[in-house]
């Protein structure tokens, strides 16, 4: 094993969380390593809200499509259209978007390395050494592993984070939804496909506990499904979805699958020199499965916490990343978790859930909360109306 260099921060994982953390730290003057595996693409619908584009200076040139409405499809095949008033949801292709973020971090001064994280070793003085296999090296060839010494390590290496499993107690007990999607060429899509609309299917046959989707990506589309049920055929569900939506004969560009965490970990740091971000920290929204915005804000908060730890020498500053995230988004995650628990349990409830989406108050507050990433407080009357309608549906007092 060879030592290659020393860094203030080593960021393990080059997705939206890791790339954002690396860029922020590099712009702040820290010496940063960004370690990422080449060729790994996360299965993702690719939706990003306007808030993300504003907060992280994402140019519209990164968008492959603009969704101006969503269509919710119930178990009975009833549809509810939810137009976005005066705006759109941006759609990105993770294959290109993630690499653009990594290059931006590199332009800011981060040093990029391609390889697979193996472990964190410790020097005699307790300092962390991040050990990794360079791209192309075989797992059995330990002589080719490299290591870098880092004062702080940010683990942004996905849902089954190897950094988290080694350094954070309880990280191996995170609940997951398993997602699978197929990127298809959209030029062969039938009349039912709309390149400016995101379709969400709440049907037990396609997902017994989550949902399926068709999201536009310009010349392509993402057709996918998620479920936590072991033994449920995700590939079979996507095949069925493509058949029933007229997309069966569209060419398949690529396929991807991965676990998606749906609950933030109780701890994101080891109390010493490691802090987590993105899927590694469990910050994917329940009910919706949205993760790009939360990954990027988590990466930014991890970078801020790392800067404070570097400046003060106080490792307890690393705990500030989770505390800040939960102050800003903890209530939203709690509410979305309750929604998933109640409404995704069976087709009867899913039918009522889709029926609720017809309501103008529900549509307005849903889009406002999604687009701006905060609970809407300006219309207490609408919240009250939604509460009573929601209870009526839950108790079976309202017709679907």
C-alpha positions in Angstrom: 0.0 0.0 0.0 1.3 3.5 -0.9 0.5 6.8 0.8 -0.4 9.4 -1.9 -1.0 12.7 -0.1 -2.5 14.5 2.8 -5.7 16.5 2.9 -7.8 18.5 5.3 -10.9 16.6 4.2 -11.4 13.4 2.2 -14.9 13.1 0.7 -15.8 9.5 -0.1 -18.5 9.4 -2.8 -19.0 11.8 -5.7 -22.8 12.0 -5.9 -24.7 15.3 -5.3 -23.9 15.2 -1.6 -20.2 14.5 -1.9 -19.7 16.8 -4.9 -21.4 19.6 -3.1 -19.4 19.1 0.1 -16.1 19.0 -1.9 -16.9 22.1 -3.8 -17.9 24.1 -0.7 -14.8 23.1 1.2 -12.5 23.8 -1.8 -14.0 27.2 -2.3 -13.4 27.9 1.4 -9.7 27.1 0.9 -9.5 23.6 2.3 -7.4 20.9 0.7 -10.0 18.4 -0.4 -9.9 14.9 -2.0 -13.0 13.8 -3.8 -13.0 10.0 -4.2 -15.6 8.4 -6.5 -16.2 5.2 -8.3 -16.4 5.7 -12.1 -19.5 4.5 -13.9 -21.9 4.2 -11.0 -25.2 5.8 -11.7 -28.0 5.9 -9.1 -31.5 4.9 -10.2 -33.4 8.2 -9.8 -36.3 10.0 -11.4 -34.1 13.1 -11.6 -36.6 15.7 -10.3 -35.1 18.9 -8.9 -37.2 21.8 -7.5 -36.6 25.5 -8.2 -35.3 25.9 -4.6 -32.4 23.5 -5.5 -31.6 25.5 -8.6 -31.5 28.7 -6.7 -29.6 27.5 -3.6 -26.9 25.7 -5.6 -26.7 27.8 -8.7 -27.8 25.1 -11.1 -28.1 26.5 -14.7 -31.1 25.5 -16.7 -28.7 24.1 -19.3 -28.4 21.1 -16.9 -32.1 20.3 -17.3 -33.1 17.6 -19.8 -36.8 18.3 -19.4 -39.3 20.6 -17.5 -42.4 19.0 -16.0 -45.3 21.4 -15.8 -47.7 18.9 -14.2 -48.0 15.6 -12.4 -50.5 12.8 -13.0 -51.5 10.5 -10.1 -52.9 7.1 -11.1 -55.0 5.2 -8.6 -55.5 1.4 -8.4 -58.7 1.8 -10.3 -56.8 3.6 -13.1 -58.6 6.8 -12.2 -56.2 9.7 -12.9 -55.8 13.1 -11.2 -53.9 15.8 -12.9 -51.9 18.3 -10.8 -50.8 21.2 -12.9 -48.0 23.4 -11.6 -49.2 27.0 -11.5 -46.7 29.3 -13.2 -43.6 27.1 -12.7 -42.0 23.7 -13.5 -40.0 20.9 -11.9 -36.6 20.5 -13.5 -35.6 17.0 -14.6 -31.9 15.9 -14.8 -30.2 12.8 -16.0 -28.0 11.6 -13.1 -25.4 10.2 -15.5 -24.5 13.7 -16.7 -25.7 15.8 -13.7 -23.5 14.1 -11.1 -20.4 14.4 -13.4 -21.1 18.1 -13.9 -21.2 18.6 -10.1 -17.9 16.7 -9.7 -16.3 18.8 -12.4 -17.5 21.9 -10.7 -15.9 20.8 -7.5 -12.7 20.1 -9.3 -12.8 23.5 -10.9 -13.1 24.9 -7.3 -9.9 23.2 -6.3 -10.9 19.7 -5.2 -8.5 16.9 -6.1 -10.4 14.0 -7.8 -9.5 10.4 -7.5 -11.2 7.4 -9.1 -11.4 4.3 -6.9 -13.3 2.2 -4.4 -13.2 3.0 -0.7 -12.1 0.0 1.4 -11.5 1.2 5.0 -10.2 3.8 7.3 -7.0 3.0 9.1 -5.5 4.9 11.9 -1.9 6.2 12.4 -0.2 6.0 15.7 -1.5 9.5 16.5 -5.0 8.5 15.7 -5.3 10.4 12.4 -7.5 8.8 9.7 -6.0 7.2 6.6 -8.6 6.6 3.8 -7.6 3.4 2.0 -9.0 2.8 -1.5 -8.4 0.7 -4.6 -7.7 2.8 -7.7 -9.9 2.3 -10.6 -9.1 -0.9 -12.5 -7.3 -2.6 -9.6 -8.6 -6.0 -8.5 -10.0 -6.5 -5.0 -7.4 -9.3 -4.4 -4.5 -7.1 -5.3 -3.9 -5.3 -2.0 -0.4 -4.2 -3.1 -2.1 -1.6 -5.4 -4.2 0.0 -2.7 -3.5 3.6 -1.9 -4.2 5.7 1.1 -4.5 9.4 1.9 -4.3 11.0 5.3 -7.2 13.3 6.2 -8.1 15.4 9.2 -11.8 15.0 8.5 -13.6 12.3 6.4 -17.1 12.9 4.9 -18.9 9.7 4.1 -21.2 10.4 1.1 -20.9 6.9 -0.4 -24.6 5.9 -0.7 -27.3 4.0 1.1 -25.1 1.1 2.2 -22.2 3.4 3.1 -19.0 1.5 3.9 -17.8 4.6 5.8 -20.9 4.6 7.9 -20.8 0.9 8.6 -17.2 1.2 9.9 -17.5 4.4 11.9 -21.1 5.1 12.9 -23.0 2.9 15.4 -26.4 1.8 14.1 -25.7 2.6 10.5 -26.4 -1.0 9.5 -30.0 -0.8 10.7 -31.4 1.8 8.3 -34.7 0.8 6.6 -34.6 0.8 2.8 -36.8 0.9 -0.2 -35.2 -0.8 -3.2 -35.5 1.1 -6.4 -35.1 -0.1 -10.0 -35.6 1.9 -13.2 -35.1 1.7 -16.9 -34.0 4.6 -19.0 -35.8 4.3 -22.3 -35.8 6.2 -25.6 -39.0 8.3 -25.6 -39.3 8.7 -29.3 -41.3 5.5 -29.6 -43.8 6.4 -26.8 -47.5 6.3 -27.5 -50.1 9.0 -27.2 -50.4 8.5 -23.5 -46.9 9.7 -22.8 -46.5 13.5 -22.1 -42.9 14.8 -22.2 -43.9 17.6 -19.9 -45.7 15.5 -17.3 -44.5 13.2 -14.4 -46.8 10.1 -14.0 -46.9 8.5 -10.5 -48.7 5.2 -10.1 -50.2 4.2 -6.7 -51.1 0.6 -7.5 -50.4 -2.4 -5.4 -49.6 -4.5 -8.4 -46.8 -2.2 -9.4 -45.6 -1.5 -5.8 -47.2 -3.0 -2.7 -45.8 -0.3 -0.4 -44.4 2.6 -2.4 -45.1 3.8 -6.0 -44.1 3.5 -9.6 -43.2 6.3 -12.0 -42.7 7.5 -15.5 -40.6 10.7 -15.5 -39.7 12.6 -18.7 -36.0 13.1 -19.5 -36.2 14.8 -22.9 -35.1 12.3 -25.5 -35.4 9.6 -22.8 -37.7 8.7 -19.9 -37.2 7.1 -16.5 -39.6 4.2 -15.9 -39.2 2.8 -12.4 -40.6 1.4 -9.2 -39.7 1.1 -5.5 -40.6 -1.4 -2.8 -39.3 -2.6 0.5 -40.9 -6.1 0.1 -38.3 -8.7 -0.3 -39.1 -11.1 -3.1 -41.2 -8.5 -5.0 -40.1 -8.4 -8.6 -39.1 -4.8 -9.4 -38.1 -5.8 -13.0 -41.4 -7.5 -13.4 -43.3 -4.4 -12.2 -41.4 -2.2 -14.6 -42.1 -4.6 -17.4 -45.8 -4.4 -16.5 -45.8 -0.7 -16.3 -44.2 -0.3 -19.7 -46.7 -2.6 -21.2 -49.8 -0.9 -19.7 -48.5 2.6 -20.5 -47.6 2.0 -24.2 -43.8 2.0 -23.6 -43.1 -1.7 -24.1 -41.5 -1.3 -27.5 -39.3 1.7 -26.6 -35.6 1.0 -26.7 -33.9 0.5 -23.3 -30.9 2.7 -22.9 -29.7 1.4 -19.5 -31.0 -0.1 -16.3 -30.1 0.7 -12.7 -31.0 -0.5 -9.2 -30.1 0.5 -5.7 -31.4 0.7 -2.1 -32.9 4.1 -1.0 -32.9 4.9 2.7 -36.1 6.4 4.1 -35.1 7.5 7.6 -32.3 9.7 8.7 -29.7 8.0 10.9 -29.8 9.0 14.6 -26.1 9.9 14.4 -24.2 11.3 11.4 -20.7 11.6 13.1 -18.4 9.4 15.1 -17.6 12.1 17.6 -14.1 12.3 16.2 -13.3 12.9 12.6 -16.1 11.4 10.4 -19.4 12.9 9.3 -22.0 11.5 6.8 -24.0 13.2 4.1 -26.7 12.3 1.5 -28.0 8.7 1.3 -25.2 7.6 3.7 -27.0 9.8 6.4 -30.4 8.5 5.3 -31.8 11.8 4.0 -34.2 10.7 1.3 -37.8 11.9 1.9 -40.4 9.3 2.9 -43.5 9.0 0.7 -41.9 10.8 -2.2 -38.4 9.2 -2.3 -37.0 12.6 -3.3 -33.3 12.8 -2.5 -31.3 15.1 -4.7 -32.1 18.4 -2.9 -31.7 16.8 0.5 -28.5 15.2 -0.5 -27.0 18.5 -1.6 -28.2 20.4 1.5 -26.8 17.6 3.6 -23.5 17.9 1.7 -23.4 21.6 2.4 -24.1 21.2 6.1 -21.4 18.5 6.4 -19.0 20.8 4.7 -19.9 23.6 7.1 -19.5 21.3 10.1 -16.1 20.1 8.8 -14.9 23.7 8.4 -15.9 24.5 12.0 -14.1 21.4 13.2 -11.0 22.2 11.3 -11.0 25.8 12.5 -11.6 25.1 16.2 -10.2 21.7 16.6 -13.5 20.7 18.3 -14.8 17.4 16.9 -18.2 18.0 18.4 -18.8 20.6 15.7 -19.4 17.6 13.3 -22.7 16.9 15.1 -23.9 20.3 13.9 -24.7 18.9 10.4 -27.5 16.6 11.6 -28.8 19.1 14.1 -29.1 21.8 11.4 -30.7 19.5 8.9 -33.3 18.2 11.3 -34.2 21.8 12.4 -34.9 22.7 8.8 -36.5 19.5 7.5 -37.3 17.2 10.4 -41.0 18.1 10.5 -41.3 17.6 6.7 -39.7 14.1 7.1 -42.0 13.2 10.0 -45.2 14.3 8.1 -44.1 12.4 4.9 -43.3 9.3 7.0 -46.8 9.4 8.5 -48.3 9.8 5.0 -46.4 6.8 3.7 -47.4 4.7 6.7 -51.1 5.5 6.4 -51.8 5.9 2.7 -49.5 3.3 1.0 -50.7 0.3 3.0 -53.3 -1.1 0.6 -55.1 -0.3 -2.6 -58.2 0.9 -0.7 -56.2 3.6 1.0 -54.2 4.4 -2.1 -57.5 5.0 -4.0 -58.5 7.5 -1.3 -55.1 9.1 -1.4 -55.3 9.8 -5.1 -58.8 11.1 -4.7 -57.6 13.6 -2.1 -55.2 15.0 -4.7 -58.1 16.4 -6.7 -58.6 19.0 -4.0 -57.3 22.5 -5.0 -56.1 23.1 -1.5 -54.1 19.9 -1.5 -52.6 20.7 -4.9 -51.6 24.2 -4.0 -50.0 23.4 -0.7 -48.3 20.3 -2.1 -46.6 22.2 -4.9 -45.7 25.2 -2.6 -44.1 22.8 -0.1 -42.3 20.8 -2.8 -41.0 23.8 -4.8 -39.8 25.8 -1.8 -38.8 22.9 0.5 -40.7 24.2 3.6 -44.1 23.8 5.2 -46.5 26.4 3.9 -47.8 28.5 6.8 -49.5 31.4 4.9 -52.9 29.7 4.6 -54.1 28.3 7.9 -57.6 27.9 6.6 -56.4 25.6 3.8 -54.5 23.5 6.3 -57.6 23.1 8.4 -59.7 22.1 5.4 -57.1 19.6 4.4 -56.9 18.1 7.9 -60.6 17.4 8.1 -60.8 16.1 4.5 -57.8 13.9 5.3 -59.4 12.5 8.4 -62.6 11.9 6.5 -60.8 9.9 3.9 -58.8 8.0 6.5 -61.9 7.0 8.4 -63.9 6.2 5.3 -66.4 9.0 5.7 -65.6 10.5 2.3 -66.1 8.9 -1.1 -63.0 8.3 -3.2 
